[in-house]
Amino acid sequence: MAHGAESPSPEAALAATAFTATPDAGAAVCESSSGRELIAGGFAEDVAIATEVDVSGVVPVLSEGAFVG
């Protein structure tokens, strides 16, 4: 559950459903129009890093206009 939230927003619930229903989210992002555009622009490594799963034990939280974690 989200930090301090009783239930996720509709947007968060939809994102979670889409993520869990996608066998390979990284590949899906790479195949999307935005992913292809970023890769073509030389940002393939950034896309790969952004789509890594279970690589960090820290989750940044927006607090008073700044991310902390």
PEURUR-V641283 format. One line per field, one symbol per residue. burial: I if it has 16 or more other C-alpha atoms within 10 Angstrom, else O. A space follows every 50 residues. Layout:
burial = ???
This chain:
burial = OOOOOOOOOOOOOOOOOOOOOOOOIIOOIIOOOOIOOIIOOOOIOOIOOO IOOOOOOOOOOOOOOOOOO
